[in-house]
């Protein structure tokens, strides 16, 4: 059983049918997330810091 | 394990939490300085218990449960011999601090004091207490009787023992608590959901997607009960956000360490705030005014907005979710929460 605080928070606090990591684990990879953040950053350079990939994400994408 | 509980503040959340404990066999003392709210809240609990009884999910009769709720006129009497105090008064640090100062004179050294705050840093709230280790955040979701999530939040000075007692207690009343190991803005649930809202607002404000398309994708691709924009209309989020701007300025000043994302989220929130301010000033605050992102037949009347399903196809779901995944991984890295795979 995949026990994740964030998934639990979204499913039980916000009535999501599946948690974020259940969706992420099934439909996307860390590399997809990094490239999406890079694209956002290029589209909106003033929000570059908001879209900066966290080291933990970069680590998963390696 | 606490046996007698004091609930301070008997509004929507305070009465809902009281109901949960009374249903589970706990004696609950209740105190609210605004006595006018008490009859209405008691009536609300009774109504809700009757509904649960009809559904067959109560094994006791309603009167037995109601008799476990004891209303007091003075805080000093209400606080006598309680093992746990849950505070759910108005979301204003000054008001809460005043309650804690008075309360600490009435309770035993080992009485736990917990706040149902949804957004004020726990470290800041506990700062006025003489014994800070006994204090933690205890954040419930509305309506408490139905929502299974409870967040237990450790402030800088909260002891492990205090947090553990609250985790066990939440489990004992049928909830699924999560431990927020570090006092961060929004705790866990509202923080990650807040990042999704922020990103949704930005994508709309920058003309990348229409808000209807975003809501459609969240509903039809992700299966959410409501999209971010419809939910904002529903909860009055524009008004809530606008009116809490001073509170968040105060938090940024007194507890800047509770925002670990450096400048990124703050910048994004500032961008979003410009739309919130504009909508607030135009009176587009949602259902209450009959107009928010969507239009409603008349002020105060909720109908589900008509959101075409086919709009969902225009949206790349990852554009909405990427910042949320990023923030979630950051939160795990910083030890705010855990993921066990």
Interface residues (C-beta under 8 A of the other chain):
Chain A: X2 X3 X4 X5 X6 X8 X9 X10 X12 X13 X14 X15 X16 X17 X18 X20 X21 X23 X24 X27 X28 X32 X33 X36 X37 X40 X43 X44 X46 X47 X49 X50 X51 X52 X53 X54 X55 X56 X57 X60
Chain B: X141 X147 X148 X149 X151 X176 X178 X179 X188 X189 X192 X193 X202 X206 X208 X222 X223 X224 X225 X262 X263 X264 X265 X267 X268 X271 X316 X317 X318 X319 X321 X322 X323 X324 X325 X326 X327 X328 X329 X330 X331 X332 X333 X337 X338 X339 X340 X341
